Amino acid sequence: MKRTKPNRLSNHRKKKVAKSAQNLEKNQTAESDTEECVQLPRKKVRWEGNSESVAAVADTENSSLEDDASTSKVNGRVAGAYYDSVRCIVYVLEDTQEDVHFDLTNMLLEQCNANVVLTSSKADDPFISVLQKFAESSGGVFQIRPHKEFTPHRGRDRLLSLRFLSELTTEVTGLCLSSDSSSGAEPRNAYEFMQKRKQAAGDPTMKRWNAAIRLANYASVESSPLCISCLGALLDYLARERAAGDLDDDAGVEGLNISGIEVLTIDQVMHINADALFSLQIFENESHASIHSDKTKEGLSLFGILDNTRTPLGRSLLRTWLMRPSLSIPVIAARHDAIECFLHPENLAPASALQTHLKGIKNIPRILGLLQSGKAGVGDWQGLVKFTYHSAMIRDALADLHRGDQVAVVRKLVASLDIASFKDTGNAVNETIDWEESTNNNRICVRPYIDEELDQRKHVYAGLDAVLCKVAEQICQKIPADYTASLNVVYFPQLGFLICVPMQEEWKSEEGIKVLDGWSFQVSPDAVLAICDAHVYFKSEEMHDMDTHIGDLHPSIVDREIEIVQELLERILVFSEGMRHTCDVCAELDCLLAFAEASRAYNYCRPQMSEDPIIDIDQGRHPLQEQVVDIFVPNNARLLAGIGIGFGDIAEPQTELDSVAMCTSVVLCTGANACGKSVYLKQVALIQYMAQVGNCYDFVPAVSATLGIVDKIFTRIQTRESVSKAQSAFMIDLNQVSLALRNCTANSLILLDEFGKGTIPAGSITVDSYLSIDGTGLFCGVIKHLLNRGSQCPKVLAATHFHDVFQKDMLDPHKFPITFLHMQVLFTSSKGNLNPSDVSIFGDSESTNHERLEPTSVVAPGDKITYLYRVSPGLSRNSHAAQCAMMFGLPSRIAQRAQYVSKLLGDHELGQLLEEKMTAEEHENIKAAGIATYKFLAMDLTNDSHDKDIKSKLVEALGRAPHD
């Protein structure tokens, strides 16, 4: 759902909006595709009809088309698309979280420096104001386009029409047009006409299928509906401008000169896409236990274990920071100082007091919005008073912090806390509003002695019962005694004072209700009989006098209270900006205190940030895995970007076997199935990620860590399949790797977990051997491609079960700058004895770390495998899949059979498998055929002889009688 202004709703909701025209709160609704372009009355916008705007973007063919940006924001999320006319590339910003200050939007606009900015007519007003301000300051053009141009369906159609996505080159297809298709012969029927059209222009269905498959190679826009919407609007705009410059051009989007799509990375934040967030478990939404609820909760995730925030704004800010880790070392260092200050032993009590008082800080920006719209309830006003109280208490707690004046966030918060103004605001609200009466009446009521006129009206209203009783007695003395046995005088808001008489039986007859002289009946007889069968209401001269002199008391009291509350609100709104700023800083403080609490609970350390592109982690741990196991084995990691082929000599190896041996850009990890390779890869990425979530999560789960800045993280770890995707699991893996190769830089981090998939040796003669060979080749090709970048080689962590790739002609350990690691395992015999031949022992000490290999001896059937979860230098030549299968419940006979078959396939003894299904007679026939073959091969046919002698020798070799 998108937030919209009431004046932009579709026609079928205009009546509903008219009833709440004075309500300033934004409504949520679905917009029909027939909405027209709407110009906001208070905004100065250069529309499409402006000749100056058209002239700025008219010349598309001559490469003078300036940069265009299309942006969209909804429900706190923003996305964008940007066209570079020089490189003919479209850059996309995938859907990401945005804050109320539009920091990401401003960074995007400043980095793009666009001359034309487009946005949807349903975008929020503050968001539109930011775009308009940028366009005016830069001298660009700002257009508000109809919302129907910003729809995901339309955007996807435009994307699939791009020529570079839909058309494959002949090198890829391996096909060429036949000679018949190029001939000038006219088609003889409709079938030939369609075939010739397909040959000339291509099959449209096949083109769209090709584009849908290849789209994920460039950007993960399928999971970003706002991004696709922006792309569609941008391509439509470029097509219109191209058509305006060349009236003969009717190619539309297909004719646009676009050579590629790249992910737009903001200079100040890390780029991490949805697949990486999912693979690293940054967020994890779990469904509600009840099937009747569509609510979700945070599961086991990095956000879940570290979310100790006390305020709603703090939780929202924390999620925003997790979506966009920082790339600025000064910003990260400042946050390090804050967390280190809160972790100081002398600051435990002040930090606890700060968290206690932060609970009282409500969502003040939301409360102020409700106050301005007139929708604030009693709880909202109470939240404002609590804010003024707890802000003063927070100021006192900040003064007790040891060396708190050296922390940036503390100085910022102290400067923003206008305690005197906040105290005056809280006192004014508390002295004006009667909390008990407001709760009972479900509206805002004013205390006594605030307004004399209001007090008089309330006094009269409170004594109204006595007055009405006295007036009723006077009326009873004036009316006939036989008219009614009793009557009463009542008061109704808006109707005034009325005489209430019980319904008489004779009045229900045809004669109807008897009305006395000077009285007037207030309701029709039919309505009285149908609705008010018990009483009848009249107006008399006395009632009119009371209406004149006493008046409509209740509405007048309510109106006066509204006026007083409005005056109070005007006094409060003077300090609204200061309150909002204080809440923002309190949210930042809340996040930092939350992480300090998590760092203390989980024993996190402060990393050393470096300008060099290095990852050096000592005794690192997985922040999530260590929460669900009894004992977690920490491991080291060391990578240095830019160590590719041809860069230079590799760093000297370390002597400790329990540390990462080589300092290279590529680390390749092998080992048994389920030995912890994936956890190791993820923990390195998570430690780097946590160190850069610049405004909060700066401490990391390790003994020590020296980390450089990583600008992008790409993963090929988990495959999210869906019936909505026209892609297989292997194709999704290829898309993820392709995205990484296209967008990675020397400062990026890439995780490849079993890319190519499969544990079958590449040399095996099996039905799937070609698939296994393809997977091995793709894996080696990706690693070599990254290494060939030389000094631009990114940091790569890979895990594989392709053990045959470590050969002389493939990933030769002696040739390529790769650090080879394996996860240690231990085998024990069925009697409980340690099997020394299968412990992870390396070769002689004089060999290099690349030459150290884990023993490849076959494990006995009764042996038990024990995972040590410890990283060591060297290679593992066996995945021990059969032992793992038996550990996790597969019957032992099946696992033993698998071991036997695997050994035969590895030794190229396929004949033994075929012989197992043969009968005894077939075995004898094969034996006899073998003997005959040997005899035939032993025959000497070089000497001249007659045909009869040759035939007799063949008969003898076959062991047959001459007549046979």
Order of alpha helices (4+ residues) and beta strands (2+ residues): beta-alpha-beta-alpha-beta-beta-beta-alpha-beta-alpha-beta-alpha-alpha-alpha-alpha-alpha-alpha-alpha-beta-beta-alpha-beta-beta-alpha-alpha-alpha-alpha-alpha-alpha-alpha-alpha-alpha-alpha-alpha-beta-beta-beta-alpha-beta-alpha-alpha-alpha-beta-beta-beta-beta-alpha-beta-beta-alpha-beta-alpha-beta-beta-beta-alpha-alpha-alpha-alpha-alpha
